[in-house]
Amino acid sequence: MTNRRHFIQASTATALSCGFGMPAFAQSLPVEQVKIINGFPVGGSADTTSRRIGEKLGPSAYTRNPAVVENKTGAAARIAIDAVKAAAPDGTTLLLTPYSMMAIYPHIYKQLSYDPFTDLMPVCMASSLVHGLAVGPLVPATVKTVKDYLAWAKANPKDASYGSPAAGSTPHFLGALLGLNNGVELKHIPYRGSTPGVVDVIGGQLASMFTPHGDFLPNHKAGKLRILATSGKQRSPFAPDVPTFIEAGFPDLVVEEWFGFYAPAKTPGNTIASANAAINAALKEKSVIDSLAIQGMLPVGGTAARRRKWLPTRKCNMTPGARSSKKSALPRRPDLLMTLPTPLLVTLPAKRHAIDVVDASYLQTLLGYNARRVFAVHCAVHAAHGKAQHHAG
């Protein structure tokens, strides 16, 4: 049996050399018009990333014109993913999404209409960010730290709620972990992206929110809300006055997230490579870097050599399609074999998603697994699949 590590290394090398294991046929480029779809409202981190990069994609070898952006909100951003899944694999449609929808959703939604390994092709990482916890006027001004916030939440259970940009997203789980690990019941309120939740925090309708910290920055600087902590290992360069959760005494709430571009399955390899090159070029533009910084994000991009460095050092293999009440679709590692607690499966009531009961250790496992490794192994799985198709043909 082939060693899994060798398999991943060889597969990723194949991915990098032949367009992530796509079909062998080439597509005529450049395309006339590219549409970037994201599942979040105008004004947030995903929208900014889509628009600032999109307007620099053309004219180029990939597309003759700058990309247009479509915000398809709803169903925790899954409507946008479904739209890209159904699009023609001709390079004219890209998805911009946080890694939550690729690396976390398959493990928590009992019914998921897409498989990130078979329905979508990774194109390029776009930007990285950290999340933050912010409170507004509903929480007294005397609450200045996360510990203060938890004490207030215990004393005011009716008002102890937090918002997130989507049910099942990383910010959702950060809030769940904060409550679970500290014996405080925090009611989760899912929104369609950050913007409406931030508005409710500022307006005093919502006590707090977990979301990309860049979505708080203008109002934090204006004194309309207070960021209590951020989720990075070090303080954010965009909010140096705000402590990390580590500094605040909550080392379990450390996570960085990235936005990535994806294309529909079966998109030709030369098109994927061309899109990747155009995105990387856009990420080097000063105007793009400055726009991302305003939203608290750093450009990422990625070359072939850089992707190789994201490979796991341990034997690892993804197990897509293992969504059930007993099996976990987590990356399998010798030191990490988990079972998915039945209560963690997301139920879908008529109007609101809900995770009624969650297991803290499982959430920590989901959030703690290196997201860049997930992306790299995702590419490797696609490479192996494409190589097998090539030999079969």
Rosetta blueprint (number, residue, H / E / L):
1 M L
2 T L
3 N L
4 R H
5 R H
6 H H
7 F H
8 I H
9 Q H
10 A H
11 S H
12 T H
13 A H
14 T H
15 A H
16 L H
17 S H
18 C L
19 G L
20 F L
21 G L
22 M L
23 P L
24 A L
25 F L
26 A L
27 Q L
28 S L
29 L L
30 P L
31 V E
32 E L
33 Q L
34 V L
35 K E
36 I E
37 I E
38 N E
39 G L
40 F L
41 P L
42 V L
43 G L
44 G L
45 S H
46 A H
47 D H
48 T H
49 T H
50 S H
51 R H
52 R H
53 I H
54 G H
55 E L
56 K L
57 L L
58 G L
59 P L
60 S L
61 A L
62 Y L
63 T E
64 R L
65 N L
66 P L
67 A L
68 V E
69 V E
70 E E
71 N E
72 K L
73 T L
74 G L
75 A H
76 A H
77 A H
78 R H
79 I H
80 A H
81 I H
82 D H
83 A H
84 V H
85 K H
86 A H
87 A L
88 A L
89 P L
90 D L
91 G L
92 T L
93 T E
94 L E
95 L E
96 L E
97 T E
98 P E
99 Y L
100 S H
101 M H
102 M H
103 A H
104 I H
105 Y H
106 P H
107 H H
108 I H
109 Y E
110 K L
111 Q L
112 L L
113 S L
114 Y L
115 D L
116 P L
117 F L
118 T L
119 D L
120 L E
121 M E
122 P E
123 V E
124 C E
125 M E
126 A E
127 S E
128 S E
129 L E
130 V E
131 H E
132 G E
133 L E
134 A E
135 V E
136 G L
137 P L
138 L L
139 V L
140 P L
141 A L
142 T L
143 V L
144 K L
145 T L
146 V H
147 K H
148 D H
149 Y H
150 L H
151 A H
152 W H
153 A H
154 K H
155 A H
156 N L
157 P L
158 K L
159 D L
160 A L
161 S E
162 Y E
163 G E
164 S E
165 P L
166 A L
167 A L
168 G L
169 S L
170 T H
171 P H
172 H H
173 F H
174 L H
175 G H
176 A H
177 L H
178 L H
179 G H
180 L H
181 N H
182 N H
183 G L
184 V L
185 E L
186 L L
187 K E
188 H E
189 I E
190 P E
191 Y L
192 R L
193 G L
194 S H
195 T H
196 P H
197 G H
198 V H
199 V H
200 D H
201 V H
202 I H
203 G H
204 G L
205 Q L
206 L L
207 A L
208 S E
209 M E
210 F E
211 T E
212 P E
213 H H
214 G H
215 D H
216 F L
217 L H
218 P H
219 N H
220 H H
221 K H
222 A L
223 G L
224 K L
225 L L
226 R E
227 I E
228 L E
229 A E
230 T E
231 S L
232 G L
233 K L
234 Q L
235 R L
236 S L
237 P L
238 F L
239 A L
240 P L
241 D L
242 V L
243 P L
244 T E
245 F H
246 I H
247 E H
248 A H
249 G L
250 F L
251 P L
252 D L
253 L L
254 V L
255 V L
256 E E
257 E E
258 W E
259 F E
260 G E
261 F E
262 Y E
263 A E
264 P E
265 A L
266 K L
267 T L
268 P L
269 G H
270 N H
271 T H
272 I H
273 A H
274 S H
275 A H
276 N H
277 A H
278 A H
279 I H
280 N H
281 A H
282 A H
283 L H
284 K L
285 E L
286 K H
287 S H
288 V H
289 I H
290 D H
291 S H
292 L H
293 A H
294 I H
295 Q L
296 G L
297 M L
298 L E
299 P E
300 V L
301 G L
302 G L
303 T L
304 A H
305 A H
306 R H
307 R H
308 R H
309 K L
310 W L
311 L L
312 P L
313 T L
314 R L
315 K L
316 C L
317 N E
318 M L
319 T L
320 P L
321 G L
322 A L
323 R L
324 S L
325 S L
326 K L
327 K L
328 S L
329 A L
330 L L
331 P L
332 R E
333 R E
334 P L
335 D L
336 L E
337 L L
338 M L
339 T L
340 L L
341 P L
342 T H
343 P H
344 L H
345 L L
346 V E
347 T E
348 L L
349 P L
350 A L
351 K L
352 R L
353 H L
354 A E
355 I L
356 D L
357 V L
358 V L
359 D L
360 A H
361 S H
362 Y H
363 L H
364 Q H
365 T H
366 L H
367 L H
368 G H
369 Y L
370 N L
371 A H
372 R H
373 R H
374 V H
375 F H
376 A H
377 V H
378 H H
379 C H
380 A H
381 V H
382 H H
383 A H
384 A H
385 H H
386 G H
387 K H
388 A H
389 Q H
390 H H
391 H H
392 A H
393 G L
